[in-house]
């Protein structure tokens, strides 16, 4: 029987990505991401519930995360759930669940340094992909002078 392991999240980074470079130069970045939902309780009071997710990105996505993502940034993540088990110092079996992202889109408007805040990054497993292992589509492209080659001062027409 076929199965699906797919996670889609839109939320905000809880802290800057922590990036490590493994043997062979492979980059891995980890960061917490918060998603929130609002609802009214039985008494009609508005409540908000926040869930925290551990996000892991590899190779080219990790390099993009290291360069562009900061605490508080809004980001769209697609990936899969992975649960790890380990024994703690007392020998007790522990579990941790993380989302291994294979697609990441930075959301939001312009940031403080004037560059565009959008961009879609995707982990690629094909041999025709770039050497960094990630492909990019959308967003602005930078010229050699550091300025944006595409400048749009119009507000986004997104419904959220």
C-alpha positions as CSV (number, residue, x, y, z in Angstrom):
1,X,0.0,0.0,0.0
2,X,1.2,3.5,-0.8
3,X,1.8,6.0,1.9
4,X,2.4,9.8,2.1
5,X,4.6,11.7,4.5
6,X,4.1,15.4,3.7
7,X,4.2,18.5,5.9
8,X,3.3,22.0,4.8
9,X,3.9,24.9,7.2
10,X,3.8,28.7,7.2
11,X,5.2,30.3,10.3
12,X,7.9,32.4,11.8
13,X,11.5,31.5,12.8
14,X,12.0,31.2,16.6
15,X,15.7,31.9,16.3
16,X,18.4,32.3,13.7
17,X,19.4,29.0,11.9
18,X,22.2,27.0,13.4
19,X,24.4,25.8,10.6
20,X,27.0,23.0,10.7
21,X,29.2,21.8,7.9
22,X,29.8,18.1,7.8
23,X,32.6,16.1,6.2
24,X,32.7,16.8,2.5
25,X,31.4,20.3,3.0
26,X,27.7,19.3,3.3
27,X,25.8,22.0,5.2
28,X,22.9,21.3,7.5
29,X,20.8,24.0,9.2
30,X,18.4,23.6,12.1
31,X,15.9,26.2,13.4
32,X,12.6,26.2,15.4
33,X,9.5,27.5,13.6
34,X,6.3,28.6,15.2
35,X,2.8,28.2,13.8
36,X,-0.2,29.8,15.5
37,X,-3.9,29.3,15.3
38,X,-6.7,31.5,16.7
39,X,-10.0,30.3,17.9
40,X,-12.9,31.2,20.3
41,X,-13.3,29.1,23.4
42,X,-16.6,28.1,24.9
43,X,-17.0,31.4,26.7
44,X,-16.4,33.3,23.4
45,X,-13.0,34.5,24.4
46,X,-10.4,34.6,21.6
47,X,-7.6,32.1,22.2
48,X,-4.3,31.6,20.4
49,X,-2.3,28.4,20.4
50,X,1.3,28.2,19.1
51,X,3.0,25.0,18.0
52,X,6.8,24.8,17.7
53,X,8.4,22.7,15.0
54,X,12.0,21.7,14.6
55,X,13.0,22.3,11.0
56,X,16.1,20.7,9.3
57,X,17.4,21.8,5.9
58,X,20.3,20.3,4.0
59,X,22.9,21.3,1.4
60,X,21.9,24.3,-0.7
61,X,18.8,25.0,1.4
62,X,21.0,25.2,4.5
63,X,23.3,27.7,2.8
64,X,20.3,29.8,1.8
65,X,18.9,29.6,5.3
66,X,22.3,30.6,6.8
67,X,22.5,33.6,4.4
68,X,19.0,35.0,4.4
69,X,16.9,33.7,7.3
70,X,16.8,35.5,10.7
71,X,14.7,35.1,13.8
72,X,11.1,36.3,13.2
73,X,11.2,35.8,9.4
74,X,8.0,34.4,7.9
75,X,8.7,31.3,5.8
76,X,6.8,28.6,3.9
77,X,8.2,25.0,4.4
78,X,7.4,21.8,2.6
79,X,8.9,18.6,3.8
80,X,8.4,15.3,5.6
81,X,8.3,14.2,9.3
82,X,11.1,12.3,10.7
83,X,11.2,10.9,14.3
84,X,14.6,10.1,15.9
85,X,15.0,8.0,19.1
86,X,17.9,8.1,21.5
87,X,18.8,7.3,25.0
88,X,19.4,10.2,27.4
89,X,22.1,10.3,30.1
90,X,19.9,8.3,32.5
91,X,19.3,5.6,29.9
92,X,15.7,6.6,29.2
93,X,14.5,6.2,25.6
94,X,13.6,9.6,24.2
95,X,12.1,10.7,20.9
96,X,12.3,13.9,18.9
97,X,10.3,14.7,15.8
98,X,11.5,17.1,13.1
99,X,10.5,18.3,9.7
100,X,13.1,17.7,7.0
101,X,12.4,20.4,4.5
102,X,12.8,20.0,0.7
103,X,11.1,23.2,-0.3
104,X,11.4,26.6,1.4
105,X,9.9,30.0,0.4
106,X,10.8,33.1,2.2
107,X,7.7,35.2,2.8
108,X,7.2,38.9,3.6
109,X,8.2,42.2,2.2
110,X,11.5,44.0,2.0
111,X,13.9,43.6,4.8
112,X,16.1,46.3,6.5
113,X,19.0,46.1,3.9
114,X,16.6,46.8,1.0
115,X,16.7,43.4,-0.6
116,X,13.5,41.6,-1.6
117,X,12.1,39.2,1.0
118,X,10.7,36.6,-1.3
119,X,12.2,33.5,-2.9
120,X,11.5,29.9,-3.5
121,X,14.2,27.4,-2.8
122,X,13.9,23.7,-3.4
123,X,16.2,20.8,-2.6
124,X,17.0,18.9,-5.8
125,X,17.9,15.2,-6.1
126,X,18.5,15.1,-9.8
127,X,22.0,15.0,-11.3
128,X,21.3,17.9,-13.6
129,X,20.8,20.3,-10.6
130,X,23.4,22.9,-9.7
131,X,26.4,21.8,-7.6
132,X,24.9,23.3,-4.4
133,X,22.0,20.9,-4.6
134,X,19.3,23.5,-4.5
135,X,17.4,25.3,-7.2
136,X,15.9,28.8,-7.0
137,X,12.8,30.2,-8.6
138,X,11.0,33.5,-8.1
139,X,12.0,36.5,-6.1
140,X,14.5,39.2,-7.2
141,X,17.9,38.5,-8.7
142,X,20.8,40.5,-7.6
143,X,23.2,42.2,-10.0
144,X,27.0,42.4,-9.4
145,X,26.5,45.9,-7.8
146,X,24.4,44.3,-5.1
147,X,21.2,46.1,-6.2
148,X,18.1,44.3,-7.1
149,X,17.6,43.7,-10.8
150,X,13.9,43.6,-10.3
151,X,12.3,46.2,-8.1
152,X,8.6,46.2,-7.2
153,X,7.3,48.7,-4.7
154,X,3.7,47.5,-5.0
155,X,2.2,45.7,-2.0
156,X,1.5,42.0,-2.4
157,X,-2.0,41.0,-3.4
158,X,-1.9,37.9,-1.3
159,X,-5.0,37.1,0.8
160,X,-3.0,36.4,3.9
